[in-house]
Amino acid sequence: MKKLFPKGIQTFADIRKGNYYYVDKTSYIIELLKEKFVFLSRPRRFGKSLTLDTIAELFSGNKTLFKGLYAENHWNWQKTYPIIRIDFGLNTSLNYEYLTKILHEQISEIEREFGIERIYETYSGRFGYLLKRIAEQYQSQVVVLIDEYDKPILDNITDEGQAVLVRDILRDFYGSIKASDSYIRFSMLTGVSRFSKINLFSGLNNLTDITLLEEFSGLCGYTQSELETVFAPELEGIDLAKVKHWYNGYNWTGESVYNPYDILLFLSNSRKMFKAYWFETGSPTFLMDMLLHKHIDITSLQGIDSSEQVLSQFEVGNISPIALMFQTGYLTVDKVLQLPFGVRYTFKFPNIEVQQSFNQAVIYKFLPTQAPQIIRIQSQLYQNLVDDDLAGMFVTIQSFFAGIPYNWHSNNDIAHFEGYWASVFYAYFASIGLHINVEEPTNNGRMDMTVFFADRVYIFEFKVIRQSSDKGSALAQIQDKKYAQKYQGLGKKIYEIGVEFDEKSLEVGFEVI
């Protein structure tokens, strides 16, 4: 019988009892369970909930579900533990009042399940007492699993006052876990974001964050070998290099993995269409608003670097755009550098799906133009490249800048921001899936943007022109710095293109050699 794809199934027992494909992650989990308090951040739809459910089945001693898996012969099946689960993903938007209500309701449900009388009135008091009574009742420590720990905060992230109230509730609640340390065998919290330990987990100072530990990089997602072995019956006639280009590339300092949601939907698609399956399940509206509001130069994202401290300082009212993009899956680790003053990470778009879709979203946000016009311009731009029509490409580029309503940029200071114009320029090229390098180093400086297409290399330098004497400076820099020398041994045609944005007329001009 042909196996099924577990699309959207987060229950381990359903997958194992049904005729579904399953990628064995239990070797990672067995190692993970040597810790006591664990935290994991991964983007949405990466299997966090399935991981927690698998852990619950292990501690429940359901050995039959693990037949043929690594855990079958590497786990003590004689010892079982009572399981407490809290899931903030079960509800829609959770504001301050609703969160308090939901916490009490989930605790009440656990009290009924274990026959525990309600003694305390506060949620933290009730939860601490619950852990104590269950441990006494079963003569065993308890396992605590909390899914989407951060969702109540993220639901209110655009309302700082409400988000702070929600954060304080959660901090108090999570503090009760630390206070019950002696009653707990294992506890794990999962979510998308990595909020500061100081502000959210002040009580859980011994929480082990495995988010960027190399040995757990493959815990969620599919590795190359897992794809090629587990899903081998589905891969006949499929261009694996293209699949990798589209859906692999996510990295948390170890082995790169595929987005599992993408793979399941791609392989179950009868036509095996390459689409942005994962990206289409969520709109990064808040992220796009932040990038525009903070004047983030989109061209700087590919190859941008950051310290681990910045990545873990995710806090209400002080969110780093890079940390947000990394934690939500729009950027991933490219390189890890150990420096005398600490660890630095450089980032990149994980794959072609994210590069294209993210930059498409940038265009819609940065250029308030109707969708049909954007799609038409993208098609024209691609055809210009296919035809090696440089003059046509300049006309196309001018048309997408001309489409920006005058009153949209005349009412703010966006016209003075060189990164805005370069970001729009870059986003159009990136959204059609081209091979692009930004800020690529040479012996004499860094090139703003390089595009590789067929037998051609396009070197772009961007400048905002504030006075007539500045004209020609973009192309002059390419020539003065001898940027083209880097590619002269490739045997490709090289175009050197200076792109100048006039601050007053808001027009774009080109010079080319």
C-alpha positions as a printed NumPy array, in Angstrom:
array([[  0.   ,   0.   ,   0.   ],
       [  1.317,   3.432,  -0.933],
       [  2.361,   5.47 ,   2.069],
       [  0.673,   8.732,   2.93 ],
       [  2.159,  12.139,   3.695],
       [  1.51 ,  13.386,   7.267],
       [  0.586,  16.916,   6.198],
       [ -0.376,  18.936,   9.259],
       [ -0.446,  15.879,  11.582],
       [  1.179,  16.691,  14.923],
       [  0.193,  13.518,  16.796],
       [  2.953,  10.907,  16.911],
       [  0.55 ,   8.003,  17.51 ],
       [ -1.586,   8.915,  14.482],
       [  1.478,   8.887,  12.235],
       [  2.855,   5.62 ,  13.606],
       [ -0.483,   3.797,  13.614],
       [ -1.435,   5.107,  10.187],
       [  0.267,   4.35 ,   6.893],
       [  2.332,   7.554,   6.982],
       [  5.921,   8.397,   6.222],
       [  7.891,   9.15 ,   9.38 ],
       [ 11.429,  10.507,   9.634],
       [ 13.014,   9.053,  12.771],
       [ 14.177,  11.889,  15.042],
       [ 14.326,   9.807,  18.213],
       [ 18.151,   9.685,  18.326],
       [ 18.111,  13.476,  18.781],
       [ 15.327,  13.25 ,  21.344],
       [ 17.015,  10.562,  23.46 ],
       [ 20.078,  12.812,  23.684],
       [ 17.88 ,  15.806,  24.46 ],
       [ 16.202,  14.04 ,  27.382],
       [ 19.505,  13.934,  29.264],
       [ 18.802,  17.59 ,  30.103],
       [ 16.192,  18.778,  32.593],
       [ 14.955,  22.191,  31.437],
       [ 15.108,  22.703,  27.655],
       [ 14.154,  25.526,  25.301],
       [ 13.874,  25.287,  21.491],
       [ 13.105,  28.005,  18.954],
       [ 12.212,  27.068,  15.385],
       [ 10.082,  28.753,  12.684],
       [  6.43 ,  27.818,  12.255],
       [  5.562,  24.441,  10.699],
       [  8.936,  22.87 ,  11.462],
       [  7.672,  20.016,  13.651],
       [  7.986,  21.484,  17.149],
       [  4.576,  20.168,  18.244],
       [  5.3  ,  16.699,  16.83 ],
       [  8.605,  16.696,  18.739],
       [  6.807,  17.423,  22.019],
       [  4.201,  14.75 ,  21.319],
       [  6.951,  12.209,  20.594],
       [  8.573,  13.08 ,  23.926],
       [  5.215,  12.598,  25.689],
       [  4.865,   9.106,  24.186],
       [  8.382,   8.171,  25.304],
       [  7.748,   9.204,  28.9  ],
       [  4.367,   7.444,  28.785],
       [  6.154,   4.197,  27.89 ],
       [  4.271,   3.479,  24.657],
       [  6.982,   1.219,  23.274],
       [  4.907,  -0.238,  20.442],
       [  4.808,   3.164,  18.726],
       [  8.611,   3.157,  18.492],
       [  9.084,  -0.229,  16.879],
       [ 11.931,  -0.035,  14.386],
       [ 13.003,   3.422,  15.556],
       [ 16.228,   4.359,  17.333],
       [ 14.427,   4.835,  20.666],
       [ 13.141,   1.255,  20.728],
       [ 16.475,  -0.069,  21.981],
       [ 17.792,   3.072,  23.663],
       [ 15.112,   3.967,  26.212],
       [ 14.103,   2.652,  29.617],
       [ 10.565,   1.464,  28.974],
       [ 10.057,   0.228,  32.527],
       [  9.827,   3.714,  34.001],
       [  6.912,   5.999,  33.076],
       [  6.046,   9.536,  34.148],
       [  2.874,  11.609,  34.414],
       [  2.691,  14.222,  31.628],
       [  1.447,  17.799,  31.901],
       [  0.953,  19.692,  28.652],
       [  0.191,  23.375,  28.112],
       [ -0.472,  24.516,  24.542],
       [ -0.928,  28.216,  23.785],
       [ -1.374,  27.436,  20.093],
       [ -4.853,  26.012,  20.631],
       [ -6.394,  29.473,  20.843],
       [ -6.539,  32.447,  18.529],
       [ -5.465,  35.896,  19.672],
       [ -4.648,  35.9  ,  23.394],
       [ -4.834,  39.316,  25.058],
       [ -4.237,  39.934,  28.765],
       [ -7.752,  39.038,  29.946],
       [ -8.158,  36.043,  27.659],
       [ -4.719,  34.652,  28.526],
       [ -5.549,  34.652,  32.242],
       [ -8.802,  32.847,  31.472],
       [ -7.099,  30.274,  29.221],
       [ -4.372,  29.555,  31.783],
       [ -6.97 ,  28.843,  34.475],
       [ -8.997,  26.692,  32.059],
       [ -5.99 ,  24.579,  31.038],
       [ -4.964,  24.124,  34.684],
       [ -8.557,  23.166,  35.589],
       [ -8.524,  20.527,  32.852],
       [ -5.294,  19.038,  34.24 ],
       [ -6.738,  19.09 ,  37.786],
       [ -9.768,  17.128,  36.565],
       [ -7.569,  14.656,  34.668],
       [ -5.492,  13.847,  37.756],
       [ -8.244,  14.324,  40.364],
       [ -6.499,  17.24 ,  42.081],
       [ -8.518,  19.618,  44.249],
       [ -8.217,  23.349,  43.56 ],
       [ -6.615,  25.038,  46.562],
       [ -5.014,  28.236,  45.242],
       [ -6.59 ,  31.016,  43.19 ],
       [ -3.619,  32.346,  41.219],
       [ -2.551,  30.429,  38.105],
       [  1.069,  30.188,  39.315],
       [ -0.026,  28.967,  42.746],
       [ -2.412,  26.452,  41.227],
       [  0.204,  25.143,  38.798],
       [  2.884,  24.764,  41.481],
       [  0.471,  22.918,  43.757],
       [ -0.606,  20.743,  40.826],
       [  2.964,  19.606,  40.17 ],
       [  3.507,  18.81 ,  43.848],
       [  0.296,  16.784,  44.225],
       [  0.775,  14.799,  40.994],
       [  4.35 ,  13.922,  41.983],
       [  3.109,  12.748,  45.405],
       [  0.171,  10.881,  43.917],
       [  2.294,   8.943,  41.405],
       [  5.403,   8.724,  43.555],
       [  7.227,  10.034,  40.506],
       [  8.571,  13.231,  39.062],
       [  6.481,  14.979,  36.398],
       [  7.16 ,  15.869,  32.747],
       [  6.052,  19.397,  31.715],
       [  5.715,  20.244,  28.001],
       [  4.752,  23.76 ,  26.894],
       [  4.05 ,  24.417,  23.208],
       [  4.07 ,  27.868,  21.566],
       [  5.182,  29.463,  24.822],
       [  5.536,  32.853,  23.077],
       [  2.303,  33.007,  21.087],
       [  0.417,  35.195,  23.613],
       [  3.189,  37.821,  23.363],
       [  3.44 ,  37.624,  19.574],
       [ -0.337,  37.98 ,  19.306],
       [  0.02 ,  41.413,  20.936],
       [  3.392,  42.487,  19.572],
       [  1.981,  45.59 ,  17.842],
       [  0.436,  46.774,  21.129],
       [  3.389,  47.242,  23.465],
       [  1.303,  47.908,  26.565],
       [ -0.772,  44.762,  26.103],
       [  2.33 ,  42.724,  25.181],
       [  4.087,  43.757,  28.405],
       [  1.063,  42.71 ,  30.494],
       [  0.989,  39.335,  28.75 ],
       [  4.756,  38.901,  29.175],
       [  4.483,  39.535,  32.911],
       [  1.75 ,  36.894,  33.25 ],
       [  3.893,  34.347,  31.446],
       [  7.003,  35.25 ,  33.453],
       [  5.083,  34.608,  36.662],
       [  3.712,  31.336,  35.288],
       [  7.067,  30.05 ,  34.011],
       [  8.619,  31.015,  37.34 ],
       [  6.371,  28.456,  39.032],
       [  8.128,  25.725,  37.016],
       [ 11.489,  26.653,  38.517],
       [  9.969,  26.757,  41.991],
       [  8.815,  23.145,  41.483],
       [ 12.228,  21.906,  40.352],
       [ 12.292,  18.9  ,  42.687],
       [  9.009,  17.579,  41.275],
       [ 10.081,  17.748,  37.624],
       [ 11.945,  15.07 ,  35.647],
       [ 11.978,  17.015,  32.377],
       [ 10.486,  20.24 ,  31.027],
       [ 10.601,  21.675,  27.515],
       [  9.308,  24.919,  26.068],
       [  9.05 ,  25.493,  22.321],
       [  8.165,  28.53 ,  20.252],
       [  9.191,  30.721,  17.35 ],
       [ 10.973,  33.556,  19.151],
       [ 13.854,  33.624,  21.634],
       [ 12.775,  36.14 ,  24.238],
       [ 15.391,  37.326,  26.686],
       [ 15.909,  34.941,  29.609],
       [ 16.243,  37.919,  31.915],
       [ 12.819,  39.305,  31.031],
       [ 10.781,  36.126,  30.546],
       [ 12.638,  33.254,  32.193],
       [ 14.179,  35.03 ,  35.18 ],
       [ 13.317,  32.059,  37.365],
       [ 14.537,  29.41 ,  34.935],
       [ 18.211,  30.34 ,  35.067],
       [ 19.244,  26.736,  34.322],
       [ 17.212,  26.541,  31.099],
       [ 19.278,  24.892,  28.345],
       [ 18.711,  26.674,  25.032],
       [ 19.387,  24.165,  22.235],
       [ 18.343,  26.505,  19.428],
       [ 21.89 ,  27.048,  18.15 ],
       [ 23.551,  23.868,  19.383],
       [ 25.17 ,  22.06 ,  16.453],
       [ 24.165,  18.6  ,  17.68 ],
       [ 20.468,  19.512,  17.546],
       [ 20.463,  21.39 ,  14.239],
       [ 18.708,  18.436,  12.559],
       [ 16.09 ,  17.86 ,  15.274],
       [ 13.387,  19.587,  13.251],
       [ 13.314,  19.473,   9.442],
       [ 14.67 ,  16.818,   7.065],
       [ 18.358,  16.313,   6.312],
       [ 19.529,  15.431,   2.805],
       [ 20.08 ,  11.773,   3.724],
       [ 16.664,  11.569,   5.428],
       [ 14.982,  12.912,   2.315],
       [ 16.769,  10.482,   0.018],
       [ 16.212,   7.403,   2.191],
       [ 12.786,   7.834,   3.817],
       [ 11.118,   9.339,   0.752],
       [ 13.045,   7.317,  -1.858],
       [  9.865,   5.788,  -3.399],
       [  8.602,   9.303,  -4.21 ],
       [ 11.772,  10.688,  -5.8  ],
       [ 11.911,   8.916,  -9.147],
       [ 12.349,  11.409, -11.973],
       [ 12.654,  14.375,  -9.587],
       [ 15.486,  16.871,  -9.963],
       [ 16.943,  16.648,  -6.44 ],
       [ 19.325,  19.545,  -7.057],
       [ 16.345,  21.771,  -7.813],
       [ 14.462,  20.494,  -4.759],
       [ 17.493,  21.371,  -2.637],
       [ 17.757,  24.805,  -4.241],
       [ 14.114,  25.506,  -3.445],
       [ 13.556,  23.99 ,  -0.002],
       [ 16.848,  23.145,   1.753],
       [ 19.256,  25.564,   3.407],
       [ 17.873,  26.072,   6.924],
       [ 20.761,  25.879,   9.348],
       [ 21.232,  26.266,  13.093],
       [ 25.056,  25.843,  13.107],
       [ 24.985,  22.151,  12.143],
       [ 23.682,  20.142,   9.215],
       [ 21.332,  22.012,   6.891],
       [ 17.752,  20.793,   6.677],
       [ 14.746,  20.982,   4.402],
       [ 11.544,  22.677,   5.452],
       [  9.369,  19.606,   6.232],
       [  6.117,  21.347,   5.316],
       [  7.45 ,  22.197,   1.858],
       [  8.692,  18.652,   1.229],
       [  5.411,  17.028,   2.238],
       [  3.34 ,  19.339,   0.059],
       [  5.75 ,  19.182,  -2.878],
       [  5.924,  15.386,  -2.918],
       [  2.161,  15.012,  -2.496],
       [  1.528,  17.371,  -5.411],
       [  0.706,  15.192,  -8.421],
       [  2.459,  17.629, -10.757],
       [  5.446,  18.14 ,  -8.427],
       [  5.155,  21.898,  -8.768],
       [  7.817,  24.114,  -7.213],
       [  5.818,  26.626,  -5.182],
       [  6.185,  28.682,  -2.01 ],
       [  4.124,  26.234,   0.068],
       [  5.506,  27.313,   3.449],
       [  5.685,  31.047,   2.795],
       [  2.048,  31.159,   1.7  ],
       [  0.856,  29.864,   5.093],
       [  1.791,  33.082,   6.883],
       [  2.091,  36.747,   6.012],
       [  5.092,  38.629,   7.525],
       [  3.118,  41.879,   7.815],
       [  4.654,  42.97 ,  11.129],
       [  8.144,  42.247,   9.812],
       [  7.562,  44.247,   6.617],
       [  6.238,  47.2  ,   8.605],
       [  9.344,  47.093,  10.809],
       [ 11.758,  46.944,   7.86 ],
       [ 10.147,  49.977,   6.242],
       [  9.766,  51.936,   9.483],
       [ 13.394,  51.363,  10.494],
       [ 14.756,  52.068,   6.999],
       [ 16.39 ,  48.644,   6.731],
       [ 18.373,  48.261,   3.516],
       [ 17.108,  44.96 ,   2.104],
       [ 20.307,  44.507,   0.104],
       [ 22.233,  44.26 ,   3.384],
       [ 20.301,  41.233,   4.646],
       [ 22.162,  38.665,   2.548],
       [ 25.447,  38.238,   4.411],
       [ 24.569,  40.441,   7.387],
       [ 26.184,  39.43 ,  10.661],
       [ 25.207,  39.567,  14.307],
       [ 26.325,  38.46 ,  17.746],
       [ 24.493,  35.762,  19.679],
       [ 23.66 ,  38.39 ,  22.281],
       [ 21.61 ,  40.361,  19.736],
       [ 19.813,  37.203,  18.641],
       [ 18.748,  36.426,  22.197],
       [ 17.734,  39.995,  23.137],
       [ 14.278,  39.649,  21.618],
       [ 12.2  ,  41.884,  23.835],
       [  8.894,  43.7  ,  23.676],
       [  9.521,  47.23 ,  22.411],
       [ 13.116,  46.451,  21.409],
       [ 13.054,  43.838,  18.666],
       [ 16.036,  43.438,  16.369],
       [ 14.864,  43.027,  12.743],
       [ 17.692,  40.537,  12.141],
       [ 16.726,  38.468,  15.184],
       [ 13.096,  38.519,  14.069],
       [ 13.945,  37.436,  10.525],
       [ 16.186,  34.638,  11.793],
       [ 13.72 ,  33.293,  14.323],
       [ 10.79 ,  33.383,  11.923],
       [ 12.714,  31.536,   9.192],
       [ 13.37 ,  34.298,   6.65 ],
       [ 17.114,  34.253,   7.358],
       [ 19.3  ,  31.35 ,   8.415],
       [ 22.846,  30.822,   9.65 ],
       [ 25.451,  30.852,   6.882],
       [ 28.725,  30.975,   8.831],
       [ 29.811,  30.882,  12.47 ],
       [ 32.91 ,  32.869,  13.408],
       [ 34.687,  32.428,  16.73 ],
       [ 36.337,  35.758,  17.486],
       [ 38.347,  36.861,  20.547],
       [ 35.378,  38.895,  21.772],
       [ 32.69 ,  36.302,  21.123],
       [ 30.788,  34.354,  18.48 ],
       [ 29.51 ,  36.087,  15.328],
       [ 26.958,  34.676,  12.908],
       [ 26.478,  35.637,   9.282],
       [ 23.077,  35.086,   7.7  ],
       [ 21.542,  34.415,   4.307],
       [ 18.194,  33.573,   2.754],
       [ 17.873,  29.816,   3.257],
       [ 16.655,  28.964,  -0.235],
       [ 15.005,  30.167,  -3.419],
       [ 11.486,  29.898,  -1.982],
       [ 12.249,  32.365,   0.794],
       [ 14.389,  34.64 ,  -1.393],
       [ 11.703,  34.997,  -4.039],
       [  8.686,  35.171,  -1.739],
       [ 10.251,  37.491,   0.826],
       [ 11.368,  39.947,  -1.828],
       [  7.968,  39.735,  -3.49 ],
       [  6.493,  40.791,  -0.15 ],
       [  9.037,  43.629,   0.046],
       [  7.89 ,  44.929,  -3.332],
       [  4.247,  44.922,  -2.277],
       [  5.14 ,  46.765,   0.94 ],
       [  7.707,  49.221,  -0.411],
       [  5.791,  49.884,  -3.64 ],
       [  2.078,  50.44 ,  -3.029],
       [  1.189,  49.352,  -6.561],
       [ -1.476,  46.998,  -7.817],
       [ -0.447,  43.327,  -8.028],
       [ -1.041,  42.926, -11.795],
       [  1.424,  45.736, -12.526],
       [  4.093,  44.178, -10.291],
       [  3.673,  40.77 , -11.925],
       [  3.838,  42.333, -15.384],
       [  7.062,  44.182, -14.517],
       [  8.641,  41.012, -13.117],
       [  7.819,  39.146, -16.325],
       [  9.237,  41.977, -18.433],
       [ 12.419,  42.114, -16.375],
       [ 13.004,  38.385, -16.757],
       [ 12.376,  38.551, -20.506],
       [ 14.798,  41.473, -20.82 ],
       [ 17.47 ,  39.306, -19.234],
       [ 16.659,  36.323, -21.451],
       [ 16.907,  38.551, -24.546],
       [ 20.054,  40.312, -23.3  ],
       [ 18.112,  43.529, -23.861],
       [ 19.883,  46.088, -21.685],
       [ 17.955,  49.072, -23.028],
       [ 14.674,  47.243, -22.432],
       [ 15.759,  46.371, -18.901],
       [ 16.393,  50.047, -18.136],
       [ 12.907,  50.943, -19.386],
       [ 11.382,  48.203, -17.229],
       [ 13.27 ,  49.366, -14.14 ],
       [ 12.233,  52.96 , -14.723],
       [  8.62 ,  51.845, -14.997],
       [  8.557,  50.229, -11.57 ],
       [ 10.007,  53.32 ,  -9.93 ],
       [  7.626,  55.529, -11.887],
       [  4.778,  53.496, -10.397],
       [  5.389,  54.896,  -6.928],
       [  2.708,  57.552,  -6.232],
       [  4.327,  60.975,  -5.752],
       [  2.421,  61.767,  -2.553],
       [  3.538,  58.462,  -1.02 ],
       [  7.21 ,  59.431,  -0.854],
       [  6.818,  63.222,  -0.787],
       [  5.102,  63.024,   2.616],
       [  8.059,  61.405,   4.369],
       [ 11.86 ,  61.26 ,   4.209],
       [ 12.038,  57.976,   2.317],
       [ 13.428,  59.685,  -0.798],
       [ 16.599,  60.576,   1.115],
       [ 17.192,  56.975,   2.104],
       [ 19.542,  55.365,  -0.404],
       [ 18.784,  51.93 ,   1.025],
       [ 15.106,  52.266,   0.098],
       [ 15.803,  52.696,  -3.612],
       [ 18.443,  49.991,  -3.604],
       [ 16.08 ,  47.701,  -1.682],
       [ 13.316,  48.062,  -4.268],
       [ 15.833,  47.527,  -7.065],
       [ 17.271,  44.421,  -5.401],
       [ 13.861,  43.022,  -4.439],
       [ 12.65 ,  42.983,  -8.049],
       [ 15.691,  41.023,  -9.201],
       [ 15.637,  38.682,  -6.191],
       [ 11.898,  38.014,  -6.521],
       [ 12.403,  36.349,  -9.916],
       [ 14.892,  33.869,  -8.502],
       [ 18.172,  35.211,  -9.862],
       [ 21.644,  34.427,  -8.552],
       [ 22.588,  37.636,  -6.77 ],
       [ 25.538,  38.658,  -4.628],
       [ 25.409,  41.826,  -2.554],
       [ 28.288,  43.707,  -0.952],
       [ 30.712,  41.229,  -2.486],
       [ 34.305,  42.117,  -1.518],
       [ 37.135,  42.851,  -3.947],
       [ 40.678,  44.083,  -3.364],
       [ 39.453,  47.668,  -3.704],
       [ 36.072,  47.681,  -2.013],
       [ 32.632,  46.087,  -2.067],
       [ 30.257,  45.891,  -5.014],
       [ 26.69 ,  46.925,  -4.208],
       [ 25.034,  44.182,  -6.252],
       [ 26.105,  41.58 ,  -8.798],
       [ 23.64 ,  39.565, -10.878],
       [ 24.632,  36.381, -12.702],
       [ 22.43 ,  35.315, -15.604],
       [ 23.303,  32.867, -18.411],
       [ 26.655,  33.965, -19.89 ],
       [ 26.523,  37.447, -18.366],
       [ 27.549,  39.279, -15.188],
       [ 25.834,  42.549, -14.243],
       [ 27.702,  44.763, -11.762],
       [ 25.486,  47.446, -10.179],
       [ 26.533,  50.414,  -8.05 ],
       [ 23.818,  52.603,  -6.45 ],
       [ 23.97 ,  56.302,  -5.6  ],
       [ 21.428,  58.9  ,  -4.502],
       [ 22.095,  62.119,  -6.437],
       [ 21.621,  65.278,  -4.396],
       [ 23.296,  67.74 ,  -6.779],
       [ 24.252,  67.77 , -10.446],
       [ 27.957,  67.361,  -9.699],
       [ 27.218,  63.901,  -8.247],
       [ 26.053,  62.517, -11.58 ],
       [ 28.248,  59.802, -12.968],
       [ 29.656,  58.895,  -9.555],
       [ 28.121,  55.409,  -9.494],
       [ 29.747,  54.218, -12.717],
       [ 32.945,  56.066, -11.84 ],
       [ 33.223,  54.052,  -8.636],
       [ 32.884,  50.745, -10.51 ],
       [ 35.652,  51.781, -12.881],
       [ 37.925,  53.379, -10.289],
       [ 37.695,  50.317,  -8.052],
       [ 38.164,  47.931, -11.011],
       [ 35.3  ,  45.735,  -9.821],
       [ 35.065,  43.918, -13.156],
       [ 38.506,  42.371, -12.742],
       [ 37.064,  39.83 , -10.321],
       [ 35.009,  38.206, -13.084],
       [ 37.202,  38.625, -16.131],
       [ 38.475,  35.048, -15.894],
       [ 34.962,  33.571, -16.137],
       [ 34.655,  34.03 , -19.881],
       [ 31.369,  35.881, -19.445],
       [ 30.14 ,  39.191, -20.815],
       [ 30.41 ,  41.826, -18.084],
       [ 28.124,  44.848, -17.796],
       [ 29.177,  47.688, -15.473],
       [ 26.062,  49.681, -14.571],
       [ 25.858,  52.816, -12.458],
       [ 22.347,  53.38 , -11.089],
       [ 21.571,  56.862,  -9.817],
       [ 18.424,  57.932,  -7.992],
       [ 17.691,  61.643,  -8.246],
       [ 16.539,  62.888,  -4.84 ],
       [ 14.662,  65.871,  -6.308],
       [ 13.033,  64.486,  -9.428],
       [ 12.751,  60.975,  -7.947],
       [ 13.868,  59.548, -11.27 ],
       [ 16.365,  56.783, -11.879],
       [ 19.175,  57.05 , -14.396],
       [ 21.715,  54.608, -15.803],
       [ 25.218,  54.629, -17.173],
       [ 26.692,  51.483, -18.59 ],
       [ 29.902,  50.131, -20.077]])
